[in-house]
Amino acid sequence: MNTYSMLYTGLHDYLLPYNWTQGFIAILVSTFSTTTSCLLACYKMIRAKPAQIMRPDAPQNGKRVLLEKVSFLWRRLSFTQKSTIRNLFRYKKRFFMTLFGVAGCMGLVLVGFGLHDSIMVVGDKQFSEITHYQAAISIKNENSRSVDGLIDELYSRDAEIIPLSIYEKNVELQSDSATQEATLDVPQTTDNINKFFTYRVRGSHENIDFPLDGALISEKTATSLGVTIGDKIQIKNGDSEIVSIQITDIFENYIGHYLFLTADTYQKMYGITPEYNQLFLSYPNNSESYENELGSYLLQQDAVQNVSFVSETIQWANDTLASLNTIVYIVLTSAGLLAFVVLYNLNSINIAERQRELGTLKVLGFYDSEVASYIYKENIILCVLGICFGMFAGVILHQYVIRSIEVDMIMFGRTISIFSFLTGAFLTLMFSIIINFAMYRSIKKIDMIESLKSIE
């Protein structure tokens, strides 16, 4: 809502009514999950004989693992390494619970960093890689035919300025399933269009040539309309005038909805020559003093209605998108809590169920640090496996979340950086290591005599 309040004028106060349907579903799922787990545990207990319940559960039987059949590798493992591998598959429930718990943590961490990557990359991609002009000038309607004179004055002022006359109008695009407000852009010429726009396919970055026939439409606009290359859409220009056009290509774009046509295509569709009401400027000097001086000069011209600089738009975009970082902090905090809760509980159960085993190791002469290492190796291996599974889960969840939080006029990035993968894996591993150190006290407190007492 804070993001929306920056996008729309006058949206200062807003209400957030509680969604009772979603709340009821969340309570129902939580209750069902905990109650089912409790019932299954109770059902197993009431089926057992009283004498059996009063005795501690016997440890799981050790079984041969698949790795043992790879004899050349199995022979090179030490005793503790062999024991660790067998123990991993000895307690299958704990194996899968730890695996899914760590995978969930890694997935959430990756979503958090992925959201940051997808959100903060928008401004840079849009204004550095997609659009290259530095200023946009709105021409007054009664002076729309005096654009050439303004261009001559700009040339005389600064020979390095490159102008592009363009007709721009807000239109309504319609498909069979949806409607979308968009900006129709008709450049006067496409000879130097690459100095102002880069048309490319997202992902492959394959360049797209400006089509001589048909329409060039932005990706998010095509997604909103549910159309693809080759489909036809209707352009509603005004109250009643509706024309149909075929989509020739779809280009990568992050801010706004756009439809590009050539001047010839526009003239064929509407029977008139477009009156160019915008002037895009490209120049090498991006200093604040230069733009302030240029803006003051332009506003003094009779043909100029308004001047906007891309540098101001970049600042607006960064401020708007930075407000979404709150989501990132919430997700990362949730991931950390999940890791601590899951790993701490599983480690506590693991140590409690294996007290006799760990007590036996102490009797055999293992130091506390060696007994702890015996447990830690299993946890670290499970953590690494969970991280690998969590990466796949995180990518899928990231794609879902990033599409869910997009506002209408902005398309977020779809990729996660390698740095985020590495940082997410490191943090998840650190969570596991911290829990291991926290459990060291429990391992150290195991009493050999009490653990090995007869249970008859």
N, C-alpha and C positions, 0 to 999 in steps of 0.2 A: 504493500500500500504506500510506503514511503516513496518507492520508485514511481508509482502511478501519480503521486502528488507532484512529482517533479516534471512529469510529462504533460500534465494538463493544468491549465490556468484555473485558479479558483478552488482546487481540490485541497483544502487545508485541513478540514475536519472530516472524519469518516468513521463509520461504525463497523465493527467486526462481530456480527451476530454468530452465536455458536451453532454449528451444523449438527443438529440432534441426530440426524440419520447416520452421519459418519461417526459421531461419538458413540452411538448405540452399537454400531458394527465393531468398533474398536473394543468396547467393553465386552461384547459377546465373544469375540475371538479370544481375548485374553482369558476370560472366564472358562471358556471351553478348553483352551490349551492347558491351563493349570489344573482344572478339575479332572480332565482326562488322564493327565500324568498321575495325579493322586489316586484315582480309581484303579488304574493299572497296577500301581505299586501296592495298594491295599489288597487287590484281588490276588496278587501273587503271594502276599503274606498270609491271608486267611486260608489259603489252600494248603499251607505247610503244616506239619505236625508241631505241637507245642515244644517237644523236646528239641526239634530241629531249629525252631525260632530262637530258643534260649542260647544256642551256640553260635559263635561268629561264623559268617560265611567262609567256606573253604576257598582258598585261592583258585583262580582259573587254571585249568590244566594247560601246560605249555604244549605247543604244537609246532611241527616243522613248517617253515615258511618257504616260499617259492625261491628266495635267494639262495637257499641251501643247495639247490640243484645246480647252481652255477658254481661248481666246485673250485675253479681257479680263483674266483673272487672271495668265496666264503672262507677258504683256507687262510687267506691273508688278513682276516679280521681277528682282533684280539678277543679275549673271553668276554670282557665287558661290552664290546661292540656287538658281539653275537647275542648277548643277553638283552641288550637294548632293543635290537631289531625284533627278537622274539616277543619281548614284552609289549611292543607297539601293537602287535596283532593278537596279543593274548587277551587284552581287555577291549573288545571291539566296540562296545557302547561308548566307552570313554574316548576311544580313538575317533569315532565319528562326531561325537559331541564337541571335542576340541577342534577337530577339523572344520566343522561348520561354524563354530564360534569365532575362530581366528579368521576364517574366510569372510564372515559377516563384518568383522572389524576392519579387515583390509579393504573390503568393498566400500564401506562407508568412508574410510579415510581417502580412498581413491576418488570417490564421488566429491568429497569436499575440495580436494586439490583440483579435480577436473572442472568443477564449477568455477573456481577462480580462473583457471586457464581459459575456459570458454567465455567467461564474462569480460575479463580484462583485455582479451585479445581483439574485441570488437572494434574499438576506436582505432587501434593501430592498423588492422587489416583494411577497414573501410577507407581511412583517409591517407594511408601510405601506399596500399597495394591496389585498391579498387578505384578511388577517385583521386585525381592529381591536381585539380585546380585549387587556387587559393582564395578566390573571392567570387561572389555571385551578385550581380547587379540586376535589380528589378526595374524595368522600363515602364514609364507611365503610358497608359493606353493611347492617349492623344498624341504621344510622341513615339509610338512604336516604329514609325517609318524613319526616324532620325537616328537609328542605331549606327548606321555607317558613319555619320558625322561624329558621334561619340568615340567610335573606334579610331578615327583619324586623330582626334584630340589626344587620345591615350597614347597612340604611337609617337606623336610629337613630344609627349611628356616623358615617356620611357620606352625606348626602342625594344627593350627586352620583354615587354608585356606581350603575351600571346592571347588574343581574344577568340571566343567562340559564341556566335549568335545562336540562340536556341528558343524554340517555342515551348512553353511549359504551361500545363493546365491540369487541374485536379479533375479526374474522371472517375466513373464507377465502372468497374470491370465485373462482368457476369459470366458464370459458367452454368452448366446444368445443375450443379449442386450448391453453389455458394456465390456470394457477392463480396467484393473487396474494393475499398477506396484506394486509389493509386494516383501517381503523378505521371502524366503523359509528357514525354520529352521528344521534341523533333528538332535535331540539329540542322543548321542551315547547310552544312557540308560535313562529310565524313572523312575528308582527306587527312585532317590532323586530329581526328577524334581520339587517337591513342595517347595524345598528350594530356587529355582530360579524363579519360576513363580507360580502365582495363577490363575487357570482357573476357572472362575465363570460366572454365568448369571447376567447381569446388572439388578438392581432392587431387585430381590429376593436374590441375592448373593449365590445362590445354586451352590455348587462346581461341577465342571465338571471333570470327570476322563479322563486322556489322552487316546484317542481311539487307540485300537490295529489295526483297519482297518479304512480307510478313512482319511479325512483331518479335522484338527481343524483350524478354520479360525477366524480372528478378526472381531468384529461387524461392524466397519466402512467399512472394505473391502467387507463384505457381502452386506452392504447397497449400496456401489458404484457399485457392480456387479448386484444388484437386485436379489440376490439369498437367499435361506433359507436352513434350515436343510433338507437333503434328495436330494437336487438338485446336478447336476453334473456340474463341471467347467473343463476347459482345462488349463493345465500348459504348457506354451511355454518356454522351457529351451534352449536358444541359438537361432540360426537362423531358424531351421526347426523342431526340435524335439518337438512334442506336444503330451502330454498324458492326459488322462481324469481321474478324480477322483471324488468321491462322498463326499459331506460335511457331516460329522458326527455330529459336534457340532460347535456352534458359541460362542466365549468367549468375555468378556468385555475387551476392550483395548482402549486407548486414543491417543497414539502417534505412528504413523507408521501403515503400513499394513503388516500383518503377516499370514503365512500359516505354520502349524506344521504337520510333518509326523513322524512316527516311522522309525527306521533304516530298519526294515524288510519290511515295506510298500514301502519305497524308493527303496530298492533292487528289489522288485517284479516289480515295475513300470519301472525301468531303466536297470535292469539286472546287476548292478554293486554295489559295496559297497561304501557308501559315504566316501570321504576323509575329515576328520574333520579339518576345517580351522579356527575355533574360539574356544576360551577357556574362559568360564565365570567363574569368581571367586566370592565366597561369603566368607566374613570374618567379624569378630565383630569390629575390630578397624577401624573406619572411619575418623580418624584424618588426617588433611592435611599433617602433617609431615610424617606419616606412608605411605600415598599414594604417596608422592613425592619420598620417598626412594624406595618403591616398583616399581614405574614407572621407575626410573633410573636403577634399577637392571634388570628389564625385557627387557628394550631396549638394554641392553648389550648382550642379548642372541641371538645366531645366528638364531634361529627358529622364533623369534618375529619380526613381521613387524611393528606393531602399537599397542599402548595401549590407551584405553579410559576409563575414570572413570565416573561412573554414577553421581557423585557429580557435575562434569562439565556440564553434560547434564541437570541436574536439574536447574542449574544457567541459562543456555541458554533458557530453557523452561520458566522459570519465567520472564526473560527479554523480551522474545518474546511475551508472553501472557499479560504482564503488559502494552504493547503498545496499547492493545485493550481497556484499561480502558477509553480512550478518548471517545469511543462510550457510555460508561456508563455515563460520565459527560454530554454529549450532551442530552441523553435521560432524565436524571434527571432535567436538566435545562428546557427542553421542557415541562416536566410534571408540573413544578412549574409555568411556564408562562401560561400554559393552565388553571391551577386552578385559578390563579389570574384574568385572563381575563374573564373566564366564571362566576365565583362566584361574582366578582365585578359588572359586567354588570347586572346579574340577581338580585342581591341585590338592585342595583340602580333602576331598573324597579319596583321591588317589593315595595320599599318605595314610589316611585313617584305615583304608582297606588293606594296606600292605605293611602294617606295623610289625607283624611277626616276621615278614620277609626282611624288612629293613633292620629289625632287631637282630636277626640272624647274621646279617652282614657286619653289624657292629661287633658281635661276638667273634666272628672270624677275623677281626682285626682291621676292618675298614675304619678310617677316620671319618669324622662328621662331613668334612669337605668331599671325601670320596663317595660317601653315601648320597650326598646332595647331587654330586655330579652324575651319579647313576640315574637319578630321577630327571635331572635337568636335560640330559641328552635326549631323552624321550620327548620332553616338552619342546625343545628347540627343533627337533626333526618334524614334529607335528605342526609347529608354528610355521616352518618353511613350506610344508605342504599346503597348509591353510592359506598362506600368502599367495601361492601359485593359483589355487582355486579362486581366491578372493579377487585376483586381478581380472579374471573373466567375468565374475559377477559384478565387479565394480564398473567395468566398461558398459555392460548391458544396463545397469541401474543409472549410470551417468547419462546415457542417451535418453532414457525415459524422463529423468528429472529435468534435464536441460530443455526438453521440449515442453514440459509442464509449466515452467516458470517464465517462459518467454512472454514478453509483452507484444502487442500487436505489431508495432512498427520496428521491432528489433529481432534479428536472427542471431543467436549466440553461436560461437564456434562449436564444432562437433568433435574435436580431437583433444586428447590428453597428452601433455608433454612427457617425454622420457624422464625428466627431472621429477615430475609428480609421481610416476611409478616408483622410482628409486626412493624418494622421500617417504611415500606411503609404506613401502616395504620396510624401510628403516624404522619408522615410528612404530609399526606393528610389532616388529622384532624387539624394539626397546620396551614396549608394554609387556611382552612376554618375559624379558629378562628382569624387569623390575618386580614382577610377580614372583619369579623364581627366587630372587633375593629376599622378598618378603616372607616366603615359605621356609627359608633356611632355619628360622627359629623353631618352627614346628618339627623339622627333621632333627634338630639338635636336642630337643626335649624328649625324644623317644627313649624310654627306659628299657634297657636290654632285659632286665630281670622280669619286669611287669609284662613286657610284650611276649616273653617266651614261657610264662607260667602255664601250667596245665589248664585247659579249658573244660575238663571233664566235670 
